[in-house]
Amino acid sequence: MKKALAFAALVAASPLLAAQPVDGKWLTEERNAVVTIGDCGKTVCGRISKFVVTPPQGLDQRDTKNKNPKLRDRKLLGMPILTGFTDDGDNWSGEIYDPKSGKTYRSTIRRVNANTLEVKGCIGPFCKTQTWTKAR
């Protein structure tokens, strides 16, 4: 009987092992853009949906720093910067693209609370964490 109760408690607690949803509109830490995060088929992704601060080349700013010459002509507005994110139990894991450097990093995102998202980008063992806030 004790084993059955322990198993039932474990099954009931299973949804708690899922990462908190991260969908929504988020203001970057630099407060220069809004990224909309949502469903992208089998994964979660995030696209630049609004510039709060107009980029140097204007609203038509292109991805000029991209390592792939074929992608340098795409517009930053609407471009995915968070890709391939899947729920790993505590966080969402995927990749983050930095248009300022043209580099892609291993990444995790985690919802801290209703208004705060922790965004981490890593290369090897070195990581940088930013705090994004819910866009209004």
Rosetta silent file (secondary structure, phi, psi, omega in degrees, C-alpha in Angstrom):
SEQUENCE: MKKALAFAALVAASPLLAAQPVDGKWLTEERNAVVTIGDCGKTVCGRISKFVVTPPQGLDQRDTKNKNPKLRDRKLLGMPILTGFTDDGDNWSGEIYDPKSGKTYRSTIRRVNANTLEVKGCIGPFCKTQTWTKAR
SCORE:     score description
SCORE:     0.000 S_00000001
   1 L     0.000  -41.999 -179.791    0.000    0.000    0.000 S_00000001
   2 H   -62.521  -38.036  179.232    2.834    2.426    0.872 S_00000001
   3 H   -65.417  -39.371  179.728    4.453    1.762   -2.514 S_00000001
   4 H   -65.251  -40.816  178.490    1.175    2.486   -4.290 S_00000001
   5 H   -67.339  -40.116  178.625    0.785    5.792   -2.410 S_00000001
   6 H   -64.135  -41.781  178.369    4.388    6.765   -3.147 S_00000001
   7 H   -64.408  -42.744  179.438    3.872    5.994   -6.862 S_00000001
   8 H   -63.042  -39.090  178.297    0.625    7.987   -6.942 S_00000001
   9 H   -65.524  -39.273  179.058    2.383   10.949   -5.309 S_00000001
  10 H   -65.334  -44.413  179.393    5.192   10.762   -7.874 S_00000001
  11 H   -63.678  -41.236  179.588    2.762   10.664  -10.797 S_00000001
  12 H   -65.712  -31.098 -178.677    0.794   13.596   -9.364 S_00000001
  13 H   -84.156  -11.608 -176.090    4.010   15.606   -8.987 S_00000001
  14 H   -53.160  -43.070  178.612    5.232   14.924  -12.539 S_00000001
  15 H   -59.580  -23.619  179.001    3.773   18.112  -14.071 S_00000001
  16 H   -69.253  -17.213 -179.037    5.889   20.084  -11.591 S_00000001
  17 H   -80.790   -9.467  179.524    9.001   18.770  -13.369 S_00000001
  18 L   -80.905  146.125  176.728    8.159   20.693  -16.533 S_00000001
  19 L   -66.815  148.523  178.493    9.769   24.066  -17.186 S_00000001
  20 L   -65.905  142.859  178.354    7.500   27.089  -16.748 S_00000001
  21 L   -58.717  144.870 -178.754    6.030   28.411  -20.031 S_00000001
  22 L  -118.872    6.469 -178.889    8.030   31.239  -21.609 S_00000001
  23 L   -58.919  148.344  175.198    5.550   32.329  -24.290 S_00000001
  24 E   133.431 -171.763  179.838    4.886   36.020  -24.675 S_00000001
  25 E  -104.419  127.519 -174.739    6.514   39.326  -25.510 S_00000001
  26 E  -126.599  133.476  177.197    9.776   40.093  -23.683 S_00000001
  27 E   -87.122  126.527 -178.408   11.806   43.292  -23.501 S_00000001
  28 L   -64.102  161.439 -178.793   15.540   42.593  -23.797 S_00000001
  29 L   -59.781  -36.163  178.388   17.885   43.576  -20.986 S_00000001
  30 L   -74.334   -8.115  178.055   19.302   46.431  -23.101 S_00000001
  31 L    61.066   33.029 -178.877   15.703   47.594  -23.560 S_00000001
  32 L  -109.421  -10.133 -178.851   16.249   48.037  -27.291 S_00000001
  33 E  -154.225  157.957  172.765   13.952   45.332  -28.694 S_00000001
  34 E  -110.270  131.447  177.737   10.952   43.141  -27.949 S_00000001
  35 E  -111.703  126.747  177.506   11.265   39.416  -28.633 S_00000001
  36 E   -97.310  120.792 -178.767    8.081   37.392  -29.079 S_00000001
  37 E  -106.340  134.495  179.463    8.483   33.807  -27.873 S_00000001
  38 E  -168.868 -172.705 -177.090    6.066   31.098  -28.918 S_00000001
  39 E   -67.630  134.355  175.900    5.445   27.762  -30.550 S_00000001
  40 E  -131.350   57.642 -177.980    7.465   26.896  -33.665 S_00000001
  41 L    82.665 -116.914 -178.433    6.210   23.404  -34.422 S_00000001
  42 L   -84.881   -5.998 -178.404    8.042   20.880  -32.259 S_00000001
  43 E  -131.305  178.573  175.964   10.113   23.570  -30.522 S_00000001
  44 E  -111.351  141.338  178.504    9.813   27.060  -29.074 S_00000001
  45 E  -139.328  168.611  179.124   11.448   30.053  -30.754 S_00000001
  46 E  -137.016  132.771 -178.495   11.690   33.803  -30.335 S_00000001
  47 E  -118.585  148.322  173.179   11.682   36.524  -33.006 S_00000001
  48 E   -68.950  114.109 -176.173   12.493   40.216  -32.874 S_00000001
  49 E  -106.585  -14.892 -178.961    8.994   41.670  -33.107 S_00000001
  50 E  -160.789  140.972  170.806    9.644   45.333  -32.317 S_00000001
  51 E   -96.027  126.572  173.893   12.520   47.775  -32.014 S_00000001
  52 L   -86.067  -37.033  174.556   12.264   50.032  -28.977 S_00000001
  53 L  -115.438  123.392 -178.423   15.446   51.802  -30.066 S_00000001
  54 L   -63.841  129.700  178.803   15.845   52.153  -33.825 S_00000001
  55 L   -63.898  163.825 -177.250   18.992   50.324  -35.056 S_00000001
  56 L   -54.303  -36.397 -179.108   21.797   52.325  -36.765 S_00000001
  57 L   -91.315   11.400  179.324   20.563   51.392  -40.264 S_00000001
  58 L    85.954 -173.557 -177.752   16.936   52.168  -39.401 S_00000001
  59 L   -65.222  -15.765  179.837   13.963   49.824  -39.212 S_00000001
  60 L   -93.569   16.212 -178.337   15.227   48.090  -42.340 S_00000001
  61 L   -49.532  135.173 -179.665   18.450   46.995  -40.529 S_00000001
  62 E  -104.891  165.523 -178.420   19.928   43.823  -42.060 S_00000001
  63 L   -83.839   60.527 -170.767   21.819   40.911  -40.486 S_00000001
  64 L   -68.360  -19.978 -177.900   25.163   42.213  -41.778 S_00000001
  65 L   -90.949   -2.099 -176.451   27.345   40.460  -39.156 S_00000001
  66 L   -60.150  137.957  179.151   26.078   36.956  -39.972 S_00000001
  67 L   -65.253  -26.600 -179.721   28.857   34.416  -40.657 S_00000001
  68 L   -92.423  111.015 -178.052   26.799   33.069  -43.554 S_00000001
  69 H   -55.506  -29.309 -179.002   26.986   35.564  -46.469 S_00000001
  70 H   -69.296  -19.504 -177.848   23.638   34.267  -47.803 S_00000001
  71 H  -100.218   -2.787 -175.020   21.881   35.444  -44.612 S_00000001
  72 L   -70.450  -14.397 -179.112   23.382   38.944  -44.408 S_00000001
  73 L   -94.453   -4.756 -178.842   20.545   40.495  -46.415 S_00000001
  74 L   -75.849  146.244  179.937   17.710   39.332  -44.119 S_00000001
  75 E   -73.906  143.139  175.959   15.963   41.944  -41.993 S_00000001
  76 L   -68.854  -39.356  179.681   16.497   41.877  -38.234 S_00000001
  77 L   -65.453  120.115 -178.152   12.843   42.735  -37.619 S_00000001
  78 L    93.625   -7.367 -177.398   11.006   39.424  -37.601 S_00000001
  79 L   -76.560  138.239  175.885   14.211   37.393  -37.515 S_00000001
  80 E   -73.752  130.068  174.140   14.415   34.424  -35.114 S_00000001
  81 E  -114.921  -18.994  172.695   17.097   34.874  -32.462 S_00000001
  82 E  -111.875  122.549 -176.887   15.948   32.051  -30.153 S_00000001
  83 E  -136.669  149.655  172.333   15.689   28.710  -31.961 S_00000001
  84 E    66.545   27.523 -176.965   15.133   25.032  -31.210 S_00000001
  85 E   -78.790  130.326  176.996   14.119   25.449  -27.577 S_00000001
  86 E  -128.570  153.275 -179.626   12.782   22.351  -25.849 S_00000001
  87 E   -72.861  119.194  177.431   11.663   21.752  -22.278 S_00000001
  88 L  -107.474   17.329  176.012   14.456   20.019  -20.348 S_00000001
  89 L   105.183  -49.204  179.220   12.548   19.880  -17.044 S_00000001
  90 L  -109.423  -33.619 -175.650   13.885   22.981  -15.301 S_00000001
  91 L  -133.440  179.276  169.301   14.676   25.259  -18.229 S_00000001
  92 E  -108.069  130.767 -177.597   14.196   25.560  -21.952 S_00000001
  93 E  -116.381  137.017  179.249   17.335   24.652  -23.926 S_00000001
  94 E  -172.158 -140.825  179.468   18.190   25.737  -27.467 S_00000001
  95 E  -131.657  148.466  176.047   20.325   28.326  -29.239 S_00000001
  96 E  -122.259  136.718  178.842   20.482   32.103  -29.182 S_00000001
  97 E  -106.731  132.622  178.016   21.748   34.244  -32.051 S_00000001
  98 E  -105.662  104.648 -178.313   23.401   37.609  -31.382 S_00000001
  99 L   -64.387  -22.270  179.586   22.934   39.876  -34.426 S_00000001
 100 L   -69.688  -32.013 -179.615   25.519   42.333  -33.048 S_00000001
 101 L  -108.025  -18.382 -175.842   28.311   39.745  -33.309 S_00000001
 102 L    76.953   18.248 -176.849   26.818   37.349  -35.863 S_00000001
 103 E  -111.734  150.547  177.530   27.417   34.440  -33.479 S_00000001
 104 E  -112.036  138.177 -176.934   25.153   31.674  -32.220 S_00000001
 105 E  -127.007  152.440  169.491   25.451   30.321  -28.678 S_00000001
 106 E   -64.156  142.269 -172.525   24.098   27.393  -26.683 S_00000001
 107 E  -146.225  152.590  167.892   21.324   28.825  -24.525 S_00000001
 108 E  -131.415  146.926  173.149   18.865   28.216  -21.739 S_00000001
 109 E  -128.455  145.996 -177.215   15.874   30.326  -20.799 S_00000001
 110 E  -146.275  130.820  176.687   13.949   30.155  -17.562 S_00000001
 111 E   -80.524  116.975 -179.026   10.882   31.985  -16.357 S_00000001
 112 E   -80.278  -45.013  175.851   11.746   33.406  -12.952 S_00000001
 113 E  -157.083 -171.134 -175.232    8.273   34.825  -12.310 S_00000001
 114 L   -59.634  -26.312 -174.900    5.356   36.276  -14.279 S_00000001
 115 L  -116.133    5.981 -174.183    7.391   39.326  -15.344 S_00000001
 116 E  -134.636  132.802  177.755   10.973   38.051  -15.517 S_00000001
 117 E  -124.479  129.081  176.533   12.816   35.766  -17.916 S_00000001
 118 E   -96.182  123.150 -177.173   16.411   34.647  -17.380 S_00000001
 119 E  -118.854  120.598 -176.500   18.240   34.227  -20.704 S_00000001
 120 E  -120.395  131.778  175.093   21.646   32.551  -20.693 S_00000001
 121 E  -118.220  135.368 -174.125   24.050   32.212  -23.630 S_00000001
 122 E  -132.913  145.415  168.992   27.114   29.970  -23.359 S_00000001
 123 E  -130.023  115.102 -173.173   30.247   29.135  -25.269 S_00000001
 124 L    61.272 -136.602 -179.173   32.026   26.206  -23.683 S_00000001
 125 L   -84.490   -2.966 -175.623   31.922   26.590  -19.892 S_00000001
 126 E   -96.447  127.958 -177.350   31.544   30.379  -20.065 S_00000001
 127 E  -130.152  152.393  173.296   28.044   31.834  -19.865 S_00000001
 128 E  -126.328  134.059 -177.817   26.471   35.260  -19.754 S_00000001
 129 E  -113.718  136.018  174.269   23.024   35.765  -18.248 S_00000001
 130 E  -119.291  156.476  174.961   20.568   38.513  -19.061 S_00000001
 131 E  -113.442  118.431  176.374   17.264   39.386  -17.434 S_00000001
 132 E  -102.319  148.936 -179.814   14.401   40.141  -19.808 S_00000001
 133 E  -116.999  154.544  179.970   11.150   41.666  -18.574 S_00000001
 134 E   -60.041  128.352  177.358    7.584   41.201  -19.727 S_00000001
 135 L   -78.236  144.582 -179.309    6.766   43.750  -22.452 S_00000001
 136 L   -96.931    0.000    0.000    3.653   45.835  -21.878 S_00000001
